[in-house]
Amino acid sequence: MPKPERPLKRRRNLLREQGVTTVDWKNVTLLRKFISDRGKIRSRRVTGLTPQEQRQVATAIKNAREMALLPYPAAGR
């Protein structure tokens, strides 16, 4: 007997919600929302961003990591 399908819940776009047009690597409070507790960048499926916005966020996070504002992903065991 197949499982009943759940209706898809689209995640809201945080950038549009806050009126952000270009993502800046210095805006650490915004970028932290796109990073998991282990320091990994969350996927588009999770964040609800467009491909262009996801690329901007990923680049900004990488720049902020390089400037030691954000952590790198935690290494596994």
Order of alpha helices (4+ residues) and beta strands (2+ residues): alpha-alpha-alpha-alpha
